[in-house]
């Protein structure tokens, strides 16, 4: 089912393309292909440097090789001692100094005791009358 506009277009004869347009279009089509390296005239090539792509292609396999040959998890040092009393005391002293510098009162005092949570109510014996 065609509309009136489509019918009108079908009745019009096709016009021939002007000769100079045709020559220009064919010259452009016969020109250099986009896959070849072109220069824009300002000294900069239209495509990235082939050396840069080659360097990037050479670096990626090295990165993958290093990634797969490295250990999955860091290994702990075998002979490293744990935290000694001296290092614990130094850490505690640094913590106190930082607390004092931020202006926290009672920085050297131990924290107040936390009250014990209430006991469950199930311990209270209740009698129910069935009746």
Secondary structure, DSSP 8 states (H G I E B T S, - for coil): ---HHHHHHHHS------HHHHHHHHHHHTS--TTS--B-SSS-BSS--HHHHHHHHHHHHHHHHHHHHS-SS----SS-----HHHHHHHHHHHHHHHHHTT-TTSSS-----------GGGS-------
